[in-house]
Amino acid sequence: MIEVPKAPVKLTTYPKEIQFISSWRKYQQRILDHLDEHIADRHLHIIAPPGSGKTILGLEVAIRLNKPTLILAPTIAIRNQWIQRFCELFLQVNTIPDWISNDIRNPKFMTVVTYQGLHAACNNLQEDDSETEEEENISQTIKSSNPNLDNIVNNLKLQRVKTIVVDEAHHLKNEWWQNLTQVKEKLKPVIIGLTATPPYDVSPNEWQRYIAFNGSVDAEISVPELIIEGDLCPHQDYVYFTFPTAAENEKISAFRAHIEQLFLELKTDKVLINAIENHPVWINPTEHLEWIYTNLACYSACLIFLHANNREVNQLHIEVIGDQKLKIPTLDYNWMETLLDFYLYQEKIHFKLFDEHRKQLETKLKRCGAMEKRQINFSNNKVVSHSLTSSLSKLNGIAAIVDFEFNQLGHDLRMVILSDYIRKEFYPNTSENKLELTKIGVIPIFEKLRRQNTMGRKIGVLTGSMVIIPASACHVFEEKARERGIAQISSTPVAFDPNYHIIYQTEQIKNDLIYIVTEIFQQGEIEILIGTKSLLGEGWDAPAINALILASFVGSFVSSNQMRGRAIRTQHGNTGKTGNIWHLATIDPTSVTGGNDFDLLKRRFRSFVGISFKKEPGIENGINRLNLPENIIEEAEALKKNSEMFAFAADRVSLKQRWQAALSEGTNLVEEIKIPFREEQPYQEVKAMYLKKTIANLLATLGSGLLGFGFESLEILAQSGRHIKSTDQLYFILGIIGTFGILIFGRLTFKTLRLYLKYRDISKDIQQIGEALLAGLLKTGIIQTDISKIYVQSTVDEHGAIFCHLEGASTFEKSTFINALQEIIAPIDNPRYVIIRKNIFMLFAKQKDYHAVPELIARNKNLAEYFKQQWEKHVGSCDLIFTRTLEGRKMLLKSRIKSLSAQFQNKVEHVNKWR
């Protein structure tokens, strides 16, 4: 045991005897070996999954920097975990030294606080450490005026704090980043940024702010790497589908019917038609070109709306658009939303005569649920979203999953169910609990499972304000409490079921309770633990978990990935551990996409990396790896998928084998862009079809040539012809036939050969575009890795999807390249410069050659010109158009309509694949 200084000795460095009691993992050692290089810019930024040992690494780096340290964590539980890990694994003591503080107002040599605590102190507020039922509690903040910021900074300066560790650094996208940014500017410390989930789903400005604070990414450790090293266990995500209850479905159907009726009314609203028809832009478009080219969506919506009402489109509009053959789209919900937004809010002057109508229309939209906070949405509203995301059918889904997993694992099951809310109103202090379960939450889930518990399953509840344990676990619970120096904990049997006890909490034992319940869960005295995501979803550690149900429906990519992290850690002594992670999705049968609950799940899966269900297992992100249909709306189809999920989840041995097979196929996780094959038919069929046609046409051409020019062999035939007077006439006729054969079949041969070659190497154009982009980004200085070490790589899979990524660069550079490449191939929006290709033969059939110049390059004219040169070098002849002139705006409108990538809208994805 290390002798650590007590007060009043004031430390200026860490005690020399401090040492980590275990050995370093490979990735940890690699970072420590290059620590001086990483912190040359006074930042160390590490991305690694939950369970990878970021806390230990952060503590070791702080010790090596050997300066007074401020550590910030997202929750009080994680704050306490930092102190606990430091004392146990470095100091090897049971009591916290006096030189460690958890109060930002009273900092010591090492100060460990929450982001919220710093924010509260800077604004003279009380830190709220209670677990609330607020949505996204971690994001609830008060606008900063920072009246006490200088006092906080001065106290930190007195302690000479020069190292700041930010744990789960993605939380800096919230309000309190402003406080910490100012603290950083005043202290000028070394920043150690640690996160499991970078906020990739935020805006570019938020991302830049995140990078500005934490520095560029120094090391990113992937899930597959940690499974190889044995730090994470093989695991899989599964989706269980449910359908709304009859009452929920009635609400959704009523909303759809009201919206459709509203849409039809508005579509023929004479006042609205009159207002749009008499707008100056519609009457004299050539006099308002600048407005049109700046407000293309509004202009298009007006055009489509009036066309739907059989209003003649003046030739002047066709000239403005620049396309005589333009097919005007059908008026749908999306275009109506754009039109109404223009009519109600964007146009400030010309609709003043219609103010009364506009007020009535706004009221009607709100009453029908088509508008919330001035946002018009005909497809979804809070009624529909809530009916799906918090559908009571999910209670039945949870019960079905629990039954399945318990049947598989029996009393070896260690399941955690995470929900957003506690819902204490479903816990009555009566001798019976027959309350109808009308909401999703911790207590309703507990009640659902308790009422159906015929197999002796041990169920518990752990939240910040309620703890329930099985009566059979009370003896072990009391023993654990005594070990932690707690003489007595107050508890009573649950009023409506003596098989369970409710534990009464106090502030003094709150954190001990979490520790004790976790311990008895690990030992199997609780087999199914139900809790809130705000308490257990991030930072909480229970390696015994082998099944997880995410009954949470609020939150971001970040929080959902953090919750998954609870189930993927390895457990010491349990080498066979695997983790099943269950996601719930309620299908909207009235939506062609399956509804926004399913859509939300698809988006969340972009940040989940795992093993695929495909015949040849691979490791990738995205929901496609589960072989789910793009859209599910039929109940029979959903039930079939549920059965398939259970079949896969039952075979945990196969899960381990599939991970091993997939891991052997690659060495690192690559972020790349994916462009799906555009044809309706499968890629291999299309490719084979063109190959067969090519061979057939070649044979036909050869036959025509033989027929037309092998005259000698056909002289006998000529002599027997009744109508052919001479050999010359026969030669002449056969020559004509042969020539026609060559022209017809030769043309088809050329055409099909060209198409076959196109599908044989469909990635060629993306490869060339990527090389031009790489040159452009090197010129900007954003990519700084030596050009000799980096290259563009593109491939095509068996389904015809194109993949492209940058090899050899840093994580940040790879991500920047992918984002810029997506700008080029995505539909034209409003770029400063547009590239127009002159050559027609290209990989995307039936499309024109318009590309946006990426924003990072387009911000400077010289860079844009250089990019044009590189395009001509790698891709082919092109024109560069500046769109901020009137002529450029006209070209922009045309390019948006005829964009090369129009049919890839919303289909181009960022993917991570193990290669």
Helices and strands as residue ranges (DSSP letters): H 26-33, H 35-38, G 39-41, E 43-47, H 54-65, E 69-73, H 76-86, I 87-91, E 100-101, E 110-114, H 115-122, G 137-139, H 149-158, E 163-167, G 169-173, H 177-187, E 190-195, H 204-214, E 219-220, H 223-228, E 235-242, H 246-267, H 270-277, H 280-283, G 285-288, H 289-294, H 296-308, H 315-321, H 333-341, I 342-346, G 352-354, H 355-367, E 371-372, E 375-376, H 382-389, H 393-409, G 410-412, E 415-419, G 424-426, H 442-451, E 459-462, E 467-470, G 471-473, H 474-483, E 491-494, E 497-503, H 510-523, E 528-532, H 533-536, E 547-551, H 557-564, G 565-567, E 579-586, H 596-604, G 605-607, E 609-611, E 619-621, G 623-626, H 635-650, H 652-663, E 669-675, H 683-709, G 712-714, H 715-719, H 727-760, H 764-780, G 787-789, E 791-796, E 802-807, H 811-825, E 833-837, E 850-852, H 855-858, H 861-874, E 878-882, H 886-897, G 902-904, E 909-914
